[in-house]
């Protein structure tokens, strides 16, 4: 009887995975991937690329901090689209690992952070993500209440209720949004504040939009940014470094 229940659960899980894969493939066939801009691609040249992530490290001679960021990309966004701000944060001494996920869809690689953590020399980790990637990052943090995971970085994102983090008093959280973002569901974002620690830092980048948290061009249904992508990338890096340095 027990074996039958386990088999049914495995089949259900397999069914969910297949549905996600089919949906991902269908989406990409219709809309395609959000590809990194040439500027982001050039910034990625400073990173070490592996099959699992882009690793942005501080330059030789720069003091390397003991905290690293492990970052989940937004849905269907190529990982090197985050290279500009990741490079800048790394130059401030904080290594950044931007994860690669199958079909550029973080939901089907929710534990990918394990690989970067294993390969990093850092002792403390901030798990982060953009949009759907932030949902996955929140879930990872909720399921790994370990001392070495000290922070959560959310870019235009929020946790699901099932990944409640409000009682994690030792968890630092930075939540960045943008004033022109028309993709983020504002009602859900506001409601999700109840699931984050009370001392979470909420900051808004004036003039920025949803796609501007990476560098991959216009995003469907997004608002029009009133600042350049370069300005938004700088704002992200500056705010993240200031928060990490607190």
WOUR-V654284 format. One record per helix or strand. SS is the DSSP state (helix for helix, strand for strand). FROM is the first residue (numbers start at 0). LEN is the number of residues. If there is no record, write none. Layout:
SS;FROM;LEN, SS;FROM;LEN
This chain:
helix;1;30, strand;33;1, helix;37;7, strand;47;2, strand;52;4, strand;66;6, strand;76;1, helix;78;13, strand;95;4, helix;101;3, helix;105;3, helix;112;7, strand;123;7, helix;131;12, strand;148;7, helix;160;3, strand;171;7, helix;185;10, strand;200;5, helix;210;3, helix;228;16
